[in-house]
């Protein structure tokens, strides 16, 4: 079921509270974007009062803060610092425990149903990307699948971009086409404040049927589409065309050394990225040796130990680690999974302490491409 073919209703702003009540009655924990310490975080919400109504991001490279917006909208903000990735792929989890008998007891997956309100189209695309990563190969991650099946995604189509957004050039937004259970368009015009609600799944349709509203008018549906179109046109950043092949032939480009002079290898970009999936395992034992545990936690290709093999790390320099991240994300991800690993959310730009902008770095490579004479298109 896609948004274009779904039944849509219009409901007043108070209908958002009714939606939360329906979700809670169905046993869902309801999550959404919340303001904390001047930033947006993803966490549980009890009512619409917990949403950052009227607030928007002021985002640039290396800086993200919330300020008062021009409208009394619930969703004029864009992205919380964390995506829904951590709900299906936790930053840290125990996999199993064993004792002196060496019998392994797997730690069960907590699968309490969670409904997330306000998921943006770029994060929906990221969830689909993660599903491909964890479920398309010969060894499927059943822990991911159990959590994903318990997750209900309520999208919000974007009406304004943050300055760090570039989803339009990645074809992942600002309008959701698939991957959601319900989608909301928030309209404030002519003294009205309403939501156009559309179903994207059978589960979403069942919830939609229990909401009070009237069939969405053609005018409201058109206003919703026009808002998303204006949002796309307002984006000031974009990914250069042909990034995949450009990066594959830029392995030895001198620009990587220039990036390395600024990059701190802090891992912020990979920690906030909604598609980065690298992880490691740690074995921990009690002091008396009676019990041992295996934990999985997020890892990053920016750490020195990430590429450690017997005798040392393969990527010792910051330049090689940044090149590995951006080249995998934008180029070799296509070879592995059939799409780009970037969804254009812009989190890595805003949360980089020194404001490194991957769209600018690709543009710099493209500007020098014809004169650099780089070889090795298929080098890794």
N, C-alpha and C positions, 0 to 999 in steps of 0.2 A: 504494500500500500504506500503510495507516495502522496505528497502534500497536494499536488494538483488534482488528484482524483478523490481525495478524502472529503468527507462531509465536514463542513466548517460551520461554526456558530459564532455569534457575537455576544459577548457578555460584558456587563459593567465591571469597573475596577474591583468592586466588592466580590465579584465572582472568583477572584484569585484566592480569597480566604475560603470560599466554598470548596475550591479545588483542593486546598490543603486539608480541609476536613474530610473530604472523600478519600484522599490518600491515607490519612491516619486511620480512618475507619477500616480500610483494607489491610491494615497492619504494616504500612510502610513507615520507616523513619524518613522524614522529609529533610532534605539538605538543599542549601542554596548559598549564594554569595552573601557574605556578612562583612561588615567593616570592623577591623581590629588594628589598632595602632596606626591608623592612617592609610591602611591598605585593605584590599579585598582578600578574604580567605574563604575557602569552601568548608562549610560546617552545618550542623543541624540547625533548623529553624522551627520555631513553634507557631509563628503567625507571620502575616505580612509586615508586621512592625519590625521584624528582624532584618528585613531586606534594606539595602542602602538606597532608599527612595530619594530621588533628587540629587544623587551624587554621581559624579563622572570622574574618570581618570584623567590626570594630566601626566601624560607619559612621553618620555623621550629616551634616547639612549642613556642608560645608567640611572634613570630616575622615573619612579612611578609613585604618584600620590593622589589621594582623593580630594576633590574640591567640590564646591557647590555647582550644580549644573543649572542651565537656563530653564529647565522644565521640571514639573513635579511628577516625573516618570519613575516607575519601579526599576526599569531595565535600560536606562540610558548609559549606565556603566557597561563595560564589555566583559573582561575576563578576571576571575580571581587568580591569585598567584598560583594556586594548584589547580590542575585539571582533575577530572574524575578518574584519571589513571590510577591514583592511589587507592581507589575503592575496589578496583579489580586486580591491581598489582601493587600490594602494599610495599612501602619503603623498607620494611623489615618484617619478617615472619619466621616463626619456628616451623621447620618441616617435620622433624621427628625427634624423639628422645629414646635413649637406650640405657639400660642398666648393666649391672655386672653379668647378667645372663646373656647379654648381647642381643636380646630380642628387640626389634625395632617397633616402636609404637608411633604411628604417624599422627601428627597433630591435625585434628579435623578442621575443615574450613568453616569459619563463621559466615553464614549466608543469610543473615537477617535482611529482609527486603529493604532496599533504599530507593527512594524516588528523589531525583535531583532536578530541581526547578531552575531554569535559566541557563541550560547548557547551550553554548554557542555553536554555530555550524562548523567552525574549524575544529572544535573539540569533538563533535560528532564524527567528523572525518578521522580524527586521531583515534577514536575508539574503534572504528572499523579497521584502521591500520594495525592497531594492537591485536585485534582479533585475527588478522592475517598472520601476524608474526607468531602468535602463540598457538594457533590452531591449524595452520596450513601445512606444516611439515610432518615428517614421520613420527615425531615425538610431541604429542599434544599436551599442553599444560591443563590438566583437569582442574587445578585450583583456580586458574583464571576463568575457565568455563563456568564453574559453579557460582563464582561471584558475578560474572556477567549476566547470567540468567536471572539473578536476583535483583538486577538493577533496572529501574524504570527511568527513562530519559525524557525530560520535558524541555524541549528546545525553545529558545527565544531567537527569532530572526532579528538581526541587527539593523537598527535605524540610524546609528551613527558609529563611525569607527574611532578607535584610539589612533593616535598618530603613528603608533608602532605596528598597526595592522597591515597585512598585505595578502589577505586570504583571496581577494578577487583574482590576483595574478597566479594563484595556486589552484584555482577552480574548486575551492572548498567553502566558499561563502560569498557574500554575507547572508545568503538565504539557504536554509536547510532543504534538501531534496529527499533525503533518506536517512535511516539510522535512528529515528526518534519514535517515541510512542505517542507523544503529543507535541504540537508546536504552537507557540504563541506569537502573535504580532500585536504590539502595544501601539495604539493609535490615540493621539491627543490632538484634536483639531475641532474647530467650530464649537468650542465649549464642551466637547465630549471627551471622556476618558474611558476607553473600552479595549477589550482584547478580542481579537479574532483567534479562535481555537480550532485547530485541525488535528485529526487523528492520523497517525502514521503506522499503526499496527492494530491487530485485533484487540490486544490488551488496552491500547489507548482508546480505541473506539468504545469499549465497554465503559471506560471512565467518562468519556465525552457524553455518552447517552444519559449519564446521571447528573449532568450539570445543567443548571437553568440558563437558558439563552434562546436566542432566535436565530434562524438561518441567516448566515452572513450575507449581506447584500453585495451585489456586484461592485458597488462603489467602495465598500469597505475592503473587499478583496483586492481591488485595483489599488487602493491607497496603501495597502500592505506591500504589494509588489513594487509600487513606486518608491516606497520608503527604503526597501532593500536596494533598489537600483541606485538611488541617490547615495546610499551608504557606500556602495562599490565605487561610484564616481568620485567620492570625497577622499578615498584612500590616496595618500601621497607617496607611499612606498610600494614597490613592486619587485618581484624577482625577475632578473634578466632572462630573456628567452634563450633556450639552448644551454641552460646551466649544466645539464647532465654531461653533454659532450665536452663543454668548455672545461669542466673540472677534470675530466678524464685525460685531457691533453695538457693539463697545467701542473702536473706532478712536481716538476722541478722549477716552477715559477719563482722568481726572487721575491714576489710579493708576500710569500709565507713568512719570510724573515721579518718583514715590516709589521705584520700582524703580531708576530711573537714578541715584539718589543712592547706591545700594549697588553697582551693577554696575560692574566695572572694564573692561569690553570686552576682557577678556584672551583670549577665544576658547576657554577650557578646555571649556566645555559642548559646543561644536560639534566640538572635536577628539576628545572621548571618546564622542560620540554614535555609535551603531552604524548610523544611517541618514542622517546628514548627508552630502551628496554634492557640495557646492559645490567647484569647482576653478577654477584659472586656468592659463594657459600662459605660459611665459617663453622668450624666445629669447636664447640665450647664444652669443657668438662668441669665437673665440680672439683674442689680442692682435694677431696679424699678419693677421687677417682671412681666413685660409685655410680655416677651418672654422666652421660654425655648428650649433647644436643647438637643438631645441625640447623643452622639458620640461613636463610636467604635474605640478602639485602641489595639495594640498588648500588651500582658501581658506575664509574664514569671513565670514558676513554681519555679524559684529561689527567688522570692520576698516573704517576710514574709507574706504579706497580701493575697497572692494568695490562700492559703488554709484556709483563715479566715472563721470561722463559728461563730454562736452566742457564745460569751464568749472568743474567742481567735482563734489563728491559730493552725491548726493541726500539721503542720511541722515547729516546732520552731527552730530546729537545722539545720545547713548547711548540715550535713551528711544525714539527711532524705530528704532534698531537692535535693541534687545531686543524691541520690539513686532513687528518684522518676523520675527524668529526664531520666537517662540512662536506668532504668528498663522499663519505658514506651516506650522509643524510640526503644529499641532493643528487648523487650520481649512482653509486653502487647499490643503493636501496632499490633502484629500478631493476637491477639484475637479480636481486634476491626475491623481491616481493611484488614487482610489477608496477610500482608507483613511487613517487617521491616520498621521502620520510619527513618532509616538512609540510605543515598545513597552513603556514602563514599567520600563525597567532601572534607572533612578535614578542612573546614572553622573553625569549633569549636576549632581545635587544634591550628591553626595559630593565631586566634584572642583571645585566652585565655591569659590574662595578665601574668599568672604564668605558662603557657605552659602545662596545664593538657591535656593528650592525652587519649581519651576514648578507643582507641585500646589497649593502655598499661594498662589501668585500668581493662578492661575485661581480658586481659592476666594474670594480677596479681591475679584476682579472680580464673581463671582457674588453675593457678599454685598451689594454696592452696586448691583447691576444694576437692581433695581426703582426705585431712587430717583435713578439717575444721569441718566435721560432721554436716553441716548445714541441718536444717529441714525446712519444710513449703514450699514445691515446689509451691503450688498454693496460697500462701499468697500474699496479695497485700500491 
